[in-house]
Amino acid sequence: MKSKNEIIGKTTQNRWYAGSVFIKPNRKSEFKQLDGADIKFFEQVVGKSHVLQSESDLESLNEDWMGKYRGNSKVAVRPKTTEEVSKLLAYCNEHRIAVVPQGGNTGLVGGSVPVHDELILSMSRMNEIRSFDSVSGVLVADAGSILHNVDEYLMERDHIFPLDLGAKGSCHIGGNVSTNAGGIRFLRYGSLHGNVLGLEVVLANGEILNALSTLRKDNTGYDVKQLFIGSEGSLGVITAVSVLCPPRPKSVNVVFLAVSSFEKCQQIMTAAKQQLGEILSAYEFLDDLSFQMVLDVHKDRVRNPLPSQASTPFYVLFETHGSNQDHDKSKVDSFLEYLVESGLIEDGVVSQDESQAKSLWFIRESVPESINKTGKVYKYDISIPVAKMYDIVLDIRERLAKVHPDARVSGYGHMGDSNLHLNICEPAYTSETLNIVEPYVYEWTSSVGGSISAEHGIGVMKPNHLHYSKSPVAIEVMKGLKRSLDPNGILNPYKTVPL
């Protein structure tokens, strides 16, 4: 691997942010522009009321929730069934119409919005839960089902979805799977690559791939469903998901700690894994700047939960899931006594009921929204060895301080699985800041053996940076899979795979 000094300093040409001077990828001339005959066909398939063409209907579908990426699609279709998706894609493939599949549009890398005038394939009407087996814990649901609604359904049946996100009120489980979303439960329940048992996928040519198995063990050759988990809709459109869902924990404890250094955050995590073991379900951290932005933006709802109201450089939130509250509470109390005696924490609070647990989680989950409300944000989702996670925050802060002293650089994330969310907040997107930050962030990450995308995916933001995490051979394999499954390149073009 090259050293940091050897690779830092390269430049990139691929710039694209809404409302700015940056350039998006050129529209591919082989893609057809929609005409009246196309609209008529779409209306025959999904019904006239589900072919959206008005500017007001398309406004929110053309732009991501951060106001960062914006396309110019003139049409969106909202199918209700897998068969309708099949007919739409077969037609689009035959006529070379580019398509962008769209779930809840909560992504952060521009993967769910058009780049140019692609047809928007909205999955919002495909929201039925097909089945749930309480014995095996296997749920089968349409891809357009909202994560929060699915989790509520499972809660009533004493189970939970293995994924939890701050955007759970609007994100779709199909989008979660297609981006291999990680979230706050990753430490305990693992990735969707492990929890998804089967998928129903419509391929680019309209063929329906029925791999919707509910079996935990199936060793019959290639596990083709894995190709579509994390492929961001570039290989096929996921229409249904079969997921293994764990039992709902009978005992939940949430702890919020004030910590004086990042080194102590690491020491606390090591001790938590040793002393809490099997009940540790999440371990998150946030720096003081992230915390203060939450307090400022949500001052009518949130206050500092710490008894001393202390302000410290870092905060840790961890959670336990178990089956016996007395047992778990005893372990948590003993662990906290150890932290106090060892001088690892400045202050802390333990949830006393479900309401307080939700309040503590709200602080962590509302960080992205809070930062976004204070300016324009450059967001980087990277995997870095835990010992170096905060070094890049300090490094970027120092680099920007020389030219943009008002830039607010913060870090938070899933420390339990080495996932840092680096945020740079300024009044407006500028080429000057972008040139300072990119590709420096990716070069820095590569130099320490990290990944340029931990859980957000590649989208339109990172294809030309993929080489920082993938070898040339791996990238060629990705391109080969794309050519094989989508030879006309109609599915989510300009994204995921380098042009």
C-alpha positions in Angstrom: 0.0 0.0 0.0 1.3 3.5 -0.8 2.1 5.8 2.0 -0.1 8.8 2.8 2.6 11.2 1.5 2.8 9.3 -1.8 -0.9 9.5 -2.7 -2.1 12.8 -1.1 -2.2 15.6 -3.6 -3.9 14.1 -6.6 -6.9 16.0 -8.1 -10.2 15.0 -9.5 -12.3 16.3 -12.4 -15.7 14.9 -11.4 -17.6 17.6 -9.5 -21.3 17.9 -9.0 -23.4 19.6 -6.4 -26.8 21.2 -6.9 -26.8 25.0 -7.1 -23.1 25.3 -7.6 -20.4 25.5 -10.3 -19.5 21.8 -10.3 -20.0 19.7 -13.3 -22.1 16.5 -13.4 -21.4 13.6 -15.8 -22.4 14.2 -19.4 -25.8 12.7 -20.5 -25.3 9.6 -22.5 -26.6 10.2 -26.1 -27.8 6.6 -26.5 -30.6 7.1 -24.0 -33.9 8.1 -25.4 -35.8 11.2 -24.4 -39.4 10.4 -23.4 -42.2 11.1 -25.8 -46.0 10.8 -25.9 -45.9 7.1 -26.9 -43.8 6.3 -23.8 -46.1 8.2 -21.5 -49.1 6.4 -22.9 -47.5 3.0 -22.3 -46.6 3.9 -18.7 -50.2 4.9 -18.1 -51.5 1.6 -19.5 -49.2 -0.3 -17.0 -49.7 1.7 -13.8 -52.7 3.9 -14.4 -52.8 7.5 -15.4 -52.8 8.8 -11.8 -49.5 7.0 -11.1 -47.6 8.6 -13.9 -46.4 11.9 -12.4 -45.5 14.8 -14.7 -46.2 18.0 -12.9 -43.4 20.1 -11.6 -44.7 20.1 -8.1 -45.0 16.3 -8.0 -41.5 15.9 -9.4 -39.7 18.5 -7.3 -39.0 16.3 -4.3 -38.2 13.3 -6.4 -35.6 15.1 -8.5 -33.6 16.3 -5.5 -32.0 14.6 -2.6 -33.0 15.6 1.0 -29.8 17.6 1.5 -30.4 19.8 -1.5 -27.1 18.6 -2.9 -27.9 16.5 -5.9 -30.5 17.5 -8.4 -31.8 15.9 -11.7 -34.2 17.0 -14.3 -36.6 14.1 -14.8 -39.9 14.9 -16.4 -41.7 11.7 -15.5 -42.0 9.4 -12.5 -44.0 6.2 -12.4 -45.3 4.4 -9.3 -45.9 0.7 -9.8 -47.9 -1.4 -7.4 -46.8 -4.9 -8.3 -43.7 -6.8 -9.4 -45.4 -7.6 -12.7 -45.8 -3.9 -13.3 -42.1 -3.2 -12.6 -41.3 -6.1 -15.0 -43.4 -4.6 -17.8 -41.9 -1.1 -17.3 -38.3 -2.3 -17.3 -38.8 -4.6 -20.4 -40.1 -1.5 -22.3 -37.4 0.8 -21.1 -34.7 -1.7 -22.0 -36.1 -2.2 -25.5 -36.4 1.6 -26.0 -33.1 2.5 -24.3 -34.8 4.6 -21.6 -32.6 5.2 -18.6 -34.2 4.5 -15.2 -33.4 5.5 -11.6 -35.1 3.3 -8.9 -36.1 5.4 -6.0 -37.1 4.4 -2.4 -37.5 6.9 0.4 -34.8 9.1 -1.2 -32.9 9.4 2.1 -29.4 8.5 0.6 -26.4 10.7 1.0 -24.4 10.0 -2.2 -26.9 10.9 -4.9 -27.8 7.4 -5.7 -31.6 7.7 -5.6 -32.1 10.9 -7.7 -31.8 11.4 -11.5 -28.5 12.8 -12.8 -30.2 14.1 -16.0 -33.7 13.1 -17.3 -33.9 9.5 -16.3 -37.3 8.0 -15.6 -37.9 7.8 -11.9 -39.2 4.4 -10.8 -40.8 5.2 -7.4 -41.3 2.1 -5.2 -43.6 4.0 -2.7 -46.8 2.0 -3.6 -45.1 -1.4 -3.2 -45.5 -1.4 0.6 -47.2 -4.6 1.6 -45.9 -7.1 4.2 -46.4 -10.4 2.5 -45.8 -12.8 5.5 -44.1 -13.3 8.8 -43.2 -16.6 10.5 -43.0 -16.1 14.3 -41.2 -19.4 14.7 -38.3 -18.7 12.4 -38.5 -14.9 12.6 -38.5 -14.5 8.8 -40.3 -11.5 7.4 -41.2 -11.2 3.7 -42.2 -7.7 2.6 -42.4 -5.4 -0.5 -39.3 -3.3 -1.1 -41.3 0.0 -0.7 -42.2 -0.8 2.9 -41.0 2.0 5.3 -38.5 0.8 7.8 -40.3 2.3 10.8 -43.6 0.7 9.8 -42.0 -2.7 9.4 -40.3 -2.4 12.8 -43.7 -1.4 14.4 -45.3 -4.4 12.8 -42.6 -6.7 14.2 -42.7 -5.1 17.6 -46.3 -6.2 17.9 -45.1 -9.7 17.2 -42.1 -9.5 19.7 -39.5 -9.1 17.0 -37.4 -6.3 15.6 -35.9 -5.6 12.2 -32.1 -6.1 12.3 -31.5 -2.6 11.0 -32.1 0.7 12.7 -31.5 4.2 11.1 -32.1 7.8 11.9 -34.0 8.0 8.6 -36.3 5.0 9.5 -39.4 7.1 9.3 -39.0 7.5 5.5 -36.4 5.1 4.2 -37.6 1.9 2.4 -36.3 -1.6 3.2 -35.6 -2.2 -0.5 -33.4 0.9 -0.5 -31.7 -0.2 2.7 -30.9 -3.6 1.1 -29.8 -2.1 -2.3 -27.4 0.2 -0.4 -26.4 -2.4 2.2 -27.3 0.2 4.9 -25.4 -0.4 8.2 -27.0 1.6 11.0 -26.8 1.5 14.8 -27.6 -2.2 15.3 -24.7 -3.4 13.2 -22.5 -4.2 16.2 -25.0 -6.7 17.5 -27.0 -8.0 14.5 -24.5 -7.6 11.6 -25.0 -6.5 8.0 -27.8 -7.1 5.6 -25.5 -9.4 3.7 -26.0 -11.8 6.6 -29.6 -11.1 7.5 -31.2 -11.0 4.1 -32.3 -14.6 3.2 -33.8 -13.9 -0.2 -34.7 -11.3 -2.8 -37.2 -10.8 -5.6 -35.5 -8.7 -8.3 -36.6 -7.5 -11.7 -33.6 -7.5 -14.1 -33.0 -4.8 -16.7 -34.7 -6.8 -19.4 -37.8 -7.2 -17.3 -37.2 -10.8 -16.2 -38.2 -11.6 -12.7 -35.5 -13.3 -10.6 -37.4 -15.1 -7.8 -34.7 -15.8 -5.2 -37.1 -15.0 -2.3 -36.0 -17.9 -0.1 -36.9 -18.0 3.6 -34.3 -20.6 4.3 -31.2 -19.9 6.5 -29.2 -22.6 4.8 -29.2 -23.1 1.0 -25.9 -24.2 -0.4 -27.0 -24.7 -4.1 -24.3 -22.9 -6.0 -23.8 -19.2 -6.4 -25.7 -17.0 -3.9 -27.0 -14.7 -6.5 -29.0 -12.5 -4.1 -25.7 -11.1 -2.7 -25.0 -9.4 -6.1 -27.9 -7.1 -5.5 -27.3 -6.2 -1.9 -25.3 -3.0 -2.1 -25.5 -2.7 -5.8 -27.6 0.5 -5.5 -30.1 -0.5 -8.2 -27.5 -0.7 -10.9 -27.9 -4.5 -11.5 -31.7 -4.9 -10.9 -34.6 -3.5 -9.1 -35.4 -5.2 -5.7 -39.1 -5.6 -5.4 -39.4 -7.8 -2.3 -37.1 -8.9 0.6 -36.9 -11.9 2.9 -35.2 -11.0 6.2 -34.3 -12.8 9.3 -35.6 -10.8 12.3 -34.3 -11.3 15.8 -36.7 -11.5 18.9 -37.5 -8.3 20.6 -35.2 -7.8 23.6 -36.9 -8.0 26.9 -34.3 -5.8 28.5 -32.9 -2.6 27.0 -30.4 -0.2 28.7 -29.1 3.0 27.2 -26.2 4.9 28.7 -24.9 8.4 27.7 -21.4 9.3 28.9 -19.2 12.4 28.9 -15.6 11.6 28.0 -12.5 13.8 28.1 -10.5 12.2 25.2 -10.9 10.0 22.2 -8.4 7.6 23.6 -10.7 7.1 26.6 -13.6 6.4 24.2 -11.6 3.6 22.8 -10.7 2.3 26.3 -14.3 2.3 27.3 -15.3 0.4 24.2 -12.7 -2.3 24.9 -13.9 -2.6 28.4 -17.5 -2.7 27.3 -16.8 -5.6 25.0 -15.1 -7.5 27.7 -17.5 -6.8 30.6 -20.9 -6.5 28.8 -20.1 -9.1 26.1 -23.2 -10.7 24.6 -25.6 -8.0 25.6 -23.7 -5.0 24.0 -25.8 -4.0 21.0 -24.5 -0.6 20.0 -21.5 1.7 20.7 -21.7 5.2 19.3 -19.6 8.3 19.8 -20.0 12.0 18.9 -17.8 15.0 19.4 -18.8 18.1 21.3 -19.5 20.2 18.1 -22.0 17.5 16.9 -23.6 17.5 20.3 -23.9 21.3 20.5 -25.5 21.5 17.1 -28.2 19.1 18.2 -28.8 21.2 21.4 -29.0 24.4 19.3 -31.3 23.0 16.5 -33.6 21.1 18.9 -33.5 23.4 21.9 -37.2 23.1 22.3 -37.0 19.3 22.6 -33.5 18.4 23.8 -31.4 19.4 26.8 -28.1 18.2 28.0 -29.1 14.9 29.8 -25.9 14.8 32.0 -26.5 15.5 35.7 -23.6 18.0 35.8 -24.6 19.6 32.4 -20.9 19.2 31.6 -19.4 20.0 28.2 -16.6 17.6 27.3 -14.8 16.9 24.0 -16.5 13.6 23.4 -19.7 11.7 24.3 -20.4 8.0 24.1 -23.8 6.3 23.8 -24.0 2.6 24.3 -26.9 0.2 24.5 -27.5 -3.3 25.7 -30.1 -5.8 24.5 -30.9 -8.9 26.6 -33.6 -11.1 28.1 -33.3 -10.5 31.8 -33.5 -6.9 33.1 -32.2 -7.7 36.6 -29.2 -9.5 35.1 -28.5 -6.9 32.5 -28.9 -3.9 34.8 -26.5 -5.5 37.3 -23.9 -5.9 34.6 -24.4 -2.3 33.4 -24.1 -0.9 36.9 -21.0 -2.9 37.7 -19.5 -1.6 34.4 -20.3 2.0 35.2 -18.7 1.6 38.6 -15.6 0.4 36.9 -15.6 3.4 34.6 -15.9 5.8 37.5 -13.2 4.1 39.5 -10.9 4.0 36.5 -11.4 7.7 35.8 -12.5 7.0 32.2 -15.7 9.2 32.3 -16.5 12.7 33.5 -20.2 12.1 33.9 -23.0 9.8 32.7 -26.7 9.0 32.8 -28.5 5.6 32.4 -32.0 5.5 31.0 -34.6 4.7 33.6 -37.5 3.9 31.2 -38.3 3.5 27.5 -39.1 7.2 27.2 -35.7 8.3 28.5 -33.9 5.7 26.3 -35.6 7.2 23.2 -34.6 10.7 24.3 -30.9 9.6 24.6 -31.1 7.9 21.2 -32.7 11.1 19.7 -29.5 13.0 20.5 -27.4 10.6 18.4 -29.9 10.0 15.6 -30.6 13.7 15.1 -27.0 14.7 14.5 -27.2 14.4 10.7 -30.4 16.5 10.5 -29.1 19.1 13.0 -25.8 19.6 11.0 -27.8 19.8 7.8 -30.0 22.6 9.2 -27.0 24.8 10.0 -25.5 25.1 6.5 -24.4 23.2 3.5 -22.7 20.0 4.4 -20.0 17.9 2.8 -20.6 14.4 4.2 -18.0 11.6 4.2 -18.9 8.1 5.4 -15.7 6.1 5.9 -14.3 3.0 7.6 -11.1 3.7 9.4 -9.2 1.7 12.1 -10.6 2.8 15.4 -7.4 4.2 16.8 -7.2 6.6 13.8 -10.9 7.5 13.5 -10.7 11.0 14.9 -7.3 11.8 13.4 -8.9 12.7 10.1 -11.3 15.1 11.7 -8.5 17.0 13.3 -6.5 16.9 10.1 -9.4 18.3 7.9 -10.1 20.9 10.6 -6.5 22.1 10.5 -6.4 22.2 6.6 -9.6 24.2 6.4 -8.7 26.6 9.2 -6.0 28.2 7.0 -8.5 29.4 4.4 -12.0 28.9 6.0 -11.7 29.5 9.8 -15.5 29.5 10.1 -15.9 26.0 8.7 -17.3 23.6 11.3 -15.7 20.1 11.0 -17.2 17.5 13.2 -17.1 13.7 13.6 -19.5 11.1 15.0 -20.5 7.5 14.2 -20.6 3.8 14.8 -17.4 3.4 16.8 -18.2 -0.2 17.5 -17.7 -1.1 13.8 -15.1 1.6 12.9 -17.5 3.8 10.9 -16.8 7.5 11.0 -19.2 10.2 9.7 -17.0 13.2 8.9 -19.0 16.4 8.3 -17.9 19.8 7.0 -20.5 22.5 7.4 -20.3 25.9 5.6 -22.8 28.5 4.4 -22.5 27.4 0.8 -20.9 24.7 -1.4 -17.7 26.1 -2.9 -15.1 24.8 -5.3 -12.4 26.1 -3.0 -13.5 23.9 -0.1 -14.1 20.9 -2.3 -10.6 21.1 -3.8 -9.1 21.2 -0.3 -11.2 18.2 0.9 -11.5 16.0 -2.2 -9.8 13.7 -3.0 -7.7 14.3 0.2 -10.3 12.6 2.4 -10.2 9.5 0.1 -6.4 9.5 -0.1 -6.1 9.8 3.6 -8.5 6.9 4.2 -6.8 4.7 1.7 -3.4 5.4 3.3 -4.5 3.9 6.5 -6.2 0.9 4.9 -9.7 2.2 5.2 -12.8 2.2 3.0 -14.2 5.3 1.3 -17.7 4.1 1.9 -18.7 2.3 5.1 -22.5 2.2 4.7 -23.8 5.0 2.4 -22.7 3.5 -0.9 -21.1 5.0 -4.0 -23.9 6.7 -5.8 -22.9 9.5 -8.2 -20.5 11.0 -5.6 -17.8 8.4 -5.5 -17.5 6.2 -8.7 -14.3 7.9 -9.8 -12.8 7.5 -6.3 -13.6 3.8 -6.1 -9.9 2.9 -6.9 -9.0 4.1 -3.4 -10.8 1.1 -2.0 -11.0 -1.4 -4.9 -8.2 -3.0 -6.9 -8.2 -2.6 -10.7 -9.2 -6.3 -11.0 -12.2 -5.8 -8.6 -13.4 -2.8 -10.5 -13.2 -4.8 -13.8 -15.2 -7.6 -12.2 -17.9 -5.0 -11.2 -18.0 -3.6 -14.8 -18.3 -7.1 -16.1 -21.3 -7.8 -13.9 -22.9 -4.6 -15.0 -22.4 -5.4 -18.7 -23.8 -8.9 -18.1 -27.0 -8.0 -16.2 -27.6 -4.6 -17.8 -26.0 -4.6 -21.2 -27.8 -1.4 -22.3 -26.8 0.3 -19.1 -30.3 1.7 -18.4 -30.3 1.0 -14.6 -29.2 3.9 -12.5 -26.6 5.1 -15.0 -23.5 7.3 -14.0 -23.4 5.7 -10.6 -21.7 3.0 -8.5 -19.5 1.7 -11.3 -16.7 4.0 -12.7 -17.6 5.4 -16.1 
